Amino acid sequence: MTDTLLKKIDWTSDATRALGLSTVAFTTCFAVWTIFSIIGVRIGKDLGLSETGFGLLVGTPILTGSLSRIVLGVLTDRHGGRIVFTATMMAAALATFLLAHTESYFAILGAAVGVGLAGGSFAVGVAYVSRFYPAKAQGTALGIFGVGNVGAAVTSFVAPFVLVALGWQAVAQIWAGVLLAAAAGFWFLSENPPSATGEGDERRSFWAEFEPLQYVQVWRFAAYYFFVFGGFVALALWLPRYLIGSYGFDIETAGMIGAAYSLPGAIFRAYGGYLSDTLGARKVMYWTLAVSLAACAILSMPASQVGPFLFIGIVFVLGFFMSLGKAAVYKHVPVYYPGHVGAVGGLVGMIGGLGGFFLPLAFGALLDTTGLWTSCFMLLFLLVGGLLLWMHSAVRRMTREGIDAAPASEPELALQ
């Protein structure tokens, strides 16, 4: 499988250089974007924050990173990924550096807004990388780019040691320096694809970039990503707490299981891109939603009926298929909307990021209301069930009426 996947990419081309540079840059950005998952605990303790104050602190960069994606994606379509990616990293690096020199809670929140731009870089990378590849290889390329999610694992494993040895301010300064170095490297080594500054893009007004957002299909793709990405992030955050509360695990064991859940999820995204290129993104999404529905149904059962080892096995299966689905969603975007990858990809990424912000809040609210730890999986069951019905009805309608939005150059993709 690995050999076949790697053969999808020409490893000597300019496109591969762009993919490699973008993946390294996105990995660094993702490590910075999730920095508050580690230093936020120490900041909260130093400032004596309430649970609400701590939640706002940790959630601010996630929220701003999500909301910035659509604008950054459009700017990439208009001005090219080289300058937009570099400027985004430099702005996030500056905010991260200033974070180390703040003292008040509101100053830290202000810096967190800037740190969140690092998360918006995902939309920049999608719009940039997809320009270098034909439709038959975009799934694999974007899947490899998405492996940059491992930046969160890098922060989770490395930042605690730096924090204990040097303090949280040093973590912010070091992460800012690494991000600034990544920005410099990207600027000097990368270049824009020829189509990034075509005449058609220059004639199109800024607001015309958002024209595809009027289509329900775009919002359907975004809803898929709300589950596969937002749900994955939410479970990565919620899983340690769930294992402690539902099965009585100690915090060390629960934390290691949570880390083990997150790391492979990023890597399997590349495999999801390969499957989307080979089998079709629509087929991968069908499998993702169907298996996820079955997994959530089992996980919604009481803990007394689902032992801890069975639970861990099923939740890892769920995470695996979510990772495949993340790649499948973004395989759709450049195929159906090749001229608006920035806007559509930015919106899809924004909605997915909002899922990672709001779903943990919903999990907590359901637990407080019902007292059932399994209520989070009941919510996901309803969500994925609705998405599967929506997808199947839309596909049947398009097939019956001969309606599809795939470009004429790739008609075989229309009914996948």
VEXPA-463507 format. One record per residue (C-alpha): x, y, z; residue number from 1. Coordinates in steps of 0.05 Angstrom, whole numbers, plus 5000, padded with zeros to 4 digits. Example, Ala and Ser with C-alpha at 12.3 -4.5 7.8 and 13.67 -1.06 7.14 Angstrom:
<atoms>
ATOM   xx   yy   zz num
ATOM 5246 4910 5156   1
ATOM 5273 4979 5143   2
</atoms>
This chain:
<atoms>
ATOM   xx   yy   zz num
ATOM 5000 5000 5000   1
ATOM 5055 5049 5020   2
ATOM 5094 5038 4955   3
ATOM 5032 5049 4913   4
ATOM 5015 5113 4952   5
ATOM 5084 5141 4943   6
ATOM 5083 5127 4868   7
ATOM 5025 5176 4863   8
ATOM 5074 5233 4874   9
ATOM 5132 5254 4828  10
ATOM 5186 5263 4880  11
ATOM 5232 5302 4834  12
ATOM 5183 5356 4812  13
ATOM 5173 5428 4833  14
ATOM 5104 5407 4857  15
ATOM 5136 5359 4907  16
ATOM 5181 5413 4933  17
ATOM 5119 5456 4944  18
ATOM 5085 5398 4979  19
ATOM 5144 5384 5024  20
ATOM 5154 5457 5044  21
ATOM 5080 5466 5057  22
ATOM 5076 5403 5100  23
ATOM 5135 5425 5142  24
ATOM 5107 5495 5149  25
ATOM 5038 5469 5167  26
ATOM 5067 5421 5219  27
ATOM 5102 5480 5252  28
ATOM 5039 5522 5249  29
ATOM 4997 5467 5280  30
ATOM 5048 5459 5336  31
ATOM 5041 5534 5351  32
ATOM 4966 5533 5343  33
ATOM 4958 5481 5399  34
ATOM 5009 5512 5446  35
ATOM 4956 5532 5497  36
ATOM 4939 5459 5509  37
ATOM 5004 5457 5548  38
ATOM 5022 5527 5572  39
ATOM 4949 5545 5585  40
ATOM 4948 5500 5646  41
ATOM 5007 5538 5677  42
ATOM 4979 5606 5657  43
ATOM 4912 5588 5687  44
ATOM 4945 5568 5752  45
ATOM 4989 5631 5754  46
ATOM 4930 5677 5742  47
ATOM 4880 5638 5784  48
ATOM 4831 5632 5727  49
ATOM 4762 5602 5734  50
ATOM 4740 5544 5690  51
ATOM 4705 5593 5644  52
ATOM 4766 5638 5639  53
ATOM 4811 5578 5625  54
ATOM 4763 5552 5572  55
ATOM 4762 5620 5537  56
ATOM 4838 5623 5539  57
ATOM 4847 5554 5508  58
ATOM 4791 5563 5459  59
ATOM 4809 5632 5432  60
ATOM 4864 5610 5384  61
ATOM 4822 5551 5360  62
ATOM 4764 5598 5345  63
ATOM 4804 5653 5311  64
ATOM 4844 5602 5271  65
ATOM 4780 5571 5245  66
ATOM 4747 5638 5228  67
ATOM 4808 5663 5191  68
ATOM 4811 5605 5143  69
ATOM 4761 5629 5092  70
ATOM 4794 5698 5085  71
ATOM 4864 5668 5082  72
ATOM 4841 5618 5030  73
ATOM 4813 5672 4985  74
ATOM 4876 5714 4993  75
ATOM 4916 5654 4971  76
ATOM 4874 5646 4908  77
ATOM 4885 5719 4892  78
ATOM 4957 5732 4911  79
ATOM 4990 5664 4914  80
ATOM 5009 5618 4971  81
ATOM 5082 5640 4976  82
ATOM 5068 5709 5004  83
ATOM 5004 5692 5042  84
ATOM 5034 5630 5077  85
ATOM 5097 5670 5095  86
ATOM 5058 5730 5121  87
ATOM 5012 5685 5161  88
ATOM 5070 5650 5195  89
ATOM 5106 5715 5210  90
ATOM 5044 5746 5241  91
ATOM 5031 5684 5284  92
ATOM 5105 5682 5304  93
ATOM 5102 5755 5326  94
ATOM 5039 5742 5367  95
ATOM 5070 5681 5399  96
ATOM 5133 5719 5417  97
ATOM 5092 5777 5447  98
ATOM 5054 5725 5487  99
ATOM 5117 5711 5528 100
ATOM 5119 5785 5548 101
ATOM 5047 5793 5571 102
ATOM 5025 5795 5643 103
ATOM 4950 5809 5645 104
ATOM 4895 5761 5625 105
ATOM 4867 5806 5571 106
ATOM 4936 5818 5541 107
ATOM 4946 5743 5537 108
ATOM 4878 5736 5504 109
ATOM 4898 5789 5453 110
ATOM 4961 5750 5437 111
ATOM 4921 5686 5432 112
ATOM 4880 5718 5376 113
ATOM 4944 5726 5336 114
ATOM 4969 5657 5354 115
ATOM 4905 5630 5323 116
ATOM 4927 5653 5254 117
ATOM 4974 5593 5254 118
ATOM 4912 5549 5250 119
ATOM 4886 5589 5191 120
ATOM 4947 5567 5151 121
ATOM 4912 5503 5133 122
ATOM 4868 5538 5082 123
ATOM 4929 5572 5053 124
ATOM 4964 5505 5044 125
ATOM 4904 5471 5012 126
ATOM 4895 5527 4961 127
ATOM 4970 5529 4947 128
ATOM 4986 5455 4942 129
ATOM 4924 5437 4900 130
ATOM 4948 5485 4845 131
ATOM 5009 5441 4832 132
ATOM 4973 5375 4821 133
ATOM 4923 5346 4772 134
ATOM 4857 5321 4798 135
ATOM 4880 5248 4798 136
ATOM 4935 5263 4849 137
ATOM 4904 5318 4891 138
ATOM 4875 5271 4942 139
ATOM 4943 5240 4957 140
ATOM 4978 5307 4957 141
ATOM 4929 5341 5003 142
ATOM 4928 5279 5048 143
ATOM 5003 5284 5056 144
ATOM 4997 5358 5070 145
ATOM 4945 5343 5123 146
ATOM 4996 5300 5160 147
ATOM 5019 5367 5187 148
ATOM 4968 5355 5242 149
ATOM 5023 5317 5277 150
ATOM 5047 5385 5300 151
ATOM 4997 5379 5357 152
ATOM 5031 5315 5380 153
ATOM 5099 5349 5376 154
ATOM 5074 5403 5423 155
ATOM 5041 5351 5469 156
ATOM 5105 5311 5476 157
ATOM 5159 5365 5476 158
ATOM 5128 5428 5506 159
ATOM 5118 5398 5577 160
ATOM 5192 5385 5584 161
ATOM 5210 5456 5561 162
ATOM 5157 5484 5608 163
ATOM 5183 5447 5669 164
ATOM 5256 5464 5654 165
ATOM 5249 5537 5631 166
ATOM 5178 5562 5643 167
ATOM 5118 5574 5597 168
ATOM 5148 5639 5570 169
ATOM 5207 5600 5542 170
ATOM 5159 5553 5507 171
ATOM 5126 5612 5472 172
ATOM 5193 5643 5453 173
ATOM 5222 5579 5425 174
ATOM 5159 5561 5387 175
ATOM 5157 5632 5358 176
ATOM 5230 5626 5336 177
ATOM 5218 5560 5302 178
ATOM 5157 5587 5266 179
ATOM 5196 5649 5243 180
ATOM 5251 5604 5216 181
ATOM 5198 5563 5179 182
ATOM 5170 5627 5149 183
ATOM 5239 5648 5124 184
ATOM 5253 5580 5096 185
ATOM 5186 5577 5060 186
ATOM 5196 5647 5030 187
ATOM 5265 5633 5002 188
ATOM 5253 5562 4978 189
ATOM 5182 5564 4951 190
ATOM 5150 5594 4889 191
ATOM 5079 5604 4864 192
ATOM 5050 5558 4812 193
ATOM 5041 5593 4744 194
ATOM 4965 5594 4750 195
ATOM 4966 5631 4816 196
ATOM 4969 5698 4782 197
ATOM 4929 5685 4719 198
ATOM 4890 5739 4684 199
ATOM 4824 5708 4703 200
ATOM 4840 5715 4777 201
ATOM 4859 5788 4767 202
ATOM 4793 5805 4732 203
ATOM 4751 5772 4785 204
ATOM 4728 5817 4841 205
ATOM 4742 5801 4913 206
ATOM 4669 5786 4928 207
ATOM 4663 5742 4867 208
ATOM 4712 5695 4902 209
ATOM 4656 5676 4950 210
ATOM 4605 5660 4895 211
ATOM 4607 5584 4906 212
ATOM 4585 5592 4978 213
ATOM 4514 5600 4953 214
ATOM 4511 5526 4935 215
ATOM 4483 5477 4985 216
ATOM 4534 5426 4963 217
ATOM 4590 5469 4992 218
ATOM 4556 5470 5060 219
ATOM 4545 5395 5055 220
ATOM 4620 5386 5047 221
ATOM 4630 5433 5107 222
ATOM 4581 5391 5148 223
ATOM 4621 5328 5133 224
ATOM 4684 5364 5157 225
ATOM 4648 5388 5220 226
ATOM 4643 5314 5239 227
ATOM 4707 5283 5212 228
ATOM 4754 5339 5234 229
ATOM 4714 5374 5289 230
ATOM 4692 5308 5318 231
ATOM 4763 5280 5316 232
ATOM 4792 5341 5351 233
ATOM 4735 5340 5402 234
ATOM 4747 5267 5419 235
ATOM 4822 5278 5424 236
ATOM 4808 5331 5477 237
ATOM 4751 5293 5511 238
ATOM 4779 5222 5511 239
ATOM 4826 5227 5572 240
ATOM 4771 5257 5614 241
ATOM 4722 5204 5589 242
ATOM 4768 5147 5607 243
ATOM 4780 5174 5677 244
ATOM 4706 5187 5691 245
ATOM 4676 5127 5657 246
ATOM 4728 5072 5668 247
ATOM 4769 5099 5727 248
ATOM 4835 5104 5690 249
ATOM 4890 5145 5722 250
ATOM 4909 5210 5688 251
ATOM 4976 5184 5662 252
ATOM 4946 5124 5627 253
ATOM 4887 5164 5600 254
ATOM 4935 5217 5573 255
ATOM 4978 5166 5537 256
ATOM 4916 5134 5505 257
ATOM 4893 5204 5483 258
ATOM 4961 5218 5452 259
ATOM 4961 5149 5418 260
ATOM 4892 5166 5389 261
ATOM 4915 5233 5360 262
ATOM 4982 5215 5328 263
ATOM 4961 5159 5280 264
ATOM 4900 5199 5260 265
ATOM 4943 5251 5226 266
ATOM 4986 5199 5191 267
ATOM 4926 5159 5164 268
ATOM 4901 5222 5131 269
ATOM 4952 5211 5076 270
ATOM 4924 5141 5065 271
ATOM 4855 5171 5060 272
ATOM 4880 5216 5004 273
ATOM 4908 5157 4967 274
ATOM 4842 5119 4974 275
ATOM 4804 5180 4950 276
ATOM 4847 5183 4887 277
ATOM 4842 5108 4875 278
ATOM 4771 5090 4895 279
ATOM 4737 5158 4893 280
ATOM 4725 5207 4949 281
ATOM 4650 5194 4950 282
ATOM 4660 5119 4964 283
ATOM 4710 5136 5020 284
ATOM 4659 5183 5051 285
ATOM 4605 5130 5048 286
ATOM 4650 5081 5085 287
ATOM 4671 5135 5135 288
ATOM 4600 5154 5153 289
ATOM 4573 5082 5154 290
ATOM 4629 5055 5199 291
ATOM 4626 5116 5243 292
ATOM 4551 5107 5252 293
ATOM 4561 5035 5275 294
ATOM 4618 5054 5321 295
ATOM 4580 5110 5354 296
ATOM 4520 5064 5364 297
ATOM 4564 5014 5402 298
ATOM 4599 5069 5441 299
ATOM 4532 5098 5462 300
ATOM 4519 5035 5503 301
ATOM 4532 5037 5578 302
ATOM 4604 5025 5601 303
ATOM 4581 4963 5637 304
ATOM 4565 4932 5569 305
ATOM 4627 4958 5533 306
ATOM 4690 4940 5570 307
ATOM 4751 4987 5569 308
ATOM 4791 4946 5519 309
ATOM 4732 4940 5471 310
ATOM 4718 5015 5480 311
ATOM 4790 5034 5463 312
ATOM 4790 4988 5402 313
ATOM 4725 5016 5374 314
ATOM 4744 5089 5387 315
ATOM 4809 5078 5350 316
ATOM 4770 5048 5292 317
ATOM 4726 5110 5294 318
ATOM 4787 5156 5293 319
ATOM 4817 5117 5235 320
ATOM 4756 5126 5191 321
ATOM 4750 5199 5211 322
ATOM 4821 5209 5186 323
ATOM 4803 5177 5119 324
ATOM 4742 5222 5115 325
ATOM 4783 5285 5128 326
ATOM 4823 5271 5065 327
ATOM 4761 5251 5025 328
ATOM 4727 5317 5039 329
ATOM 4785 5357 5013 330
ATOM 4792 5313 4952 331
ATOM 4722 5338 4932 332
ATOM 4740 5413 4938 333
ATOM 4790 5423 4880 334
ATOM 4751 5374 4836 335
ATOM 4684 5408 4842 336
ATOM 4709 5480 4851 337
ATOM 4778 5484 4818 338
ATOM 4774 5560 4810 339
ATOM 4752 5573 4882 340
ATOM 4794 5526 4924 341
ATOM 4813 5581 4972 342
ATOM 4741 5603 4987 343
ATOM 4710 5534 4989 344
ATOM 4768 5501 5024 345
ATOM 4771 5559 5073 346
ATOM 4697 5553 5090 347
ATOM 4701 5477 5098 348
ATOM 4762 5484 5143 349
ATOM 4728 5539 5183 350
ATOM 4667 5497 5197 351
ATOM 4710 5438 5216 352
ATOM 4750 5481 5264 353
ATOM 4686 5507 5295 354
ATOM 4666 5434 5306 355
ATOM 4730 5425 5346 356
ATOM 4711 5486 5387 357
ATOM 4636 5474 5399 358
ATOM 4631 5398 5405 359
ATOM 4672 5393 5470 360
ATOM 4626 5446 5499 361
ATOM 4566 5405 5477 362
ATOM 4597 5342 5507 363
ATOM 4605 5377 5574 364
ATOM 4535 5406 5573 365
ATOM 4505 5339 5558 366
ATOM 4544 5306 5614 367
ATOM 4521 5359 5663 368
ATOM 4449 5352 5640 369
ATOM 4442 5277 5634 370
ATOM 4498 5250 5679 371
ATOM 4514 5200 5624 372
ATOM 4585 5196 5599 373
ATOM 4561 5161 5536 374
ATOM 4518 5221 5517 375
ATOM 4575 5249 5475 376
ATOM 4572 5188 5430 377
ATOM 4496 5193 5427 378
ATOM 4505 5263 5399 379
ATOM 4556 5240 5348 380
ATOM 4510 5182 5328 381
ATOM 4454 5232 5312 382
ATOM 4502 5278 5276 383
ATOM 4533 5224 5232 384
ATOM 4466 5191 5219 385
ATOM 4439 5257 5193 386
ATOM 4500 5268 5149 387
ATOM 4495 5198 5119 388
ATOM 4421 5209 5102 389
ATOM 4437 5278 5073 390
ATOM 4494 5251 5031 391
ATOM 4455 5191 5005 392
ATOM 4394 5232 4986 393
ATOM 4438 5284 4950 394
ATOM 4476 5230 4912 395
ATOM 4412 5195 4891 396
ATOM 4382 5261 4867 397
ATOM 4444 5279 4826 398
ATOM 4449 5210 4796 399
ATOM 4375 5209 4778 400
ATOM 4375 5279 4747 401
ATOM 4445 5276 4717 402
ATOM 4466 5337 4758 403
ATOM 4537 5344 4783 404
ATOM 4589 5398 4790 405
ATOM 4652 5361 4769 406
ATOM 4692 5397 4716 407
ATOM 4684 5375 4644 408
ATOM 4757 5354 4642 409
ATOM 4745 5301 4695 410
ATOM 4676 5272 4679 411
ATOM 4692 5204 4709 412
ATOM 4696 5237 4777 413
ATOM 4625 5263 4773 414
ATOM 4590 5202 4799 415
ATOM 4642 5178 4849 416
</atoms>
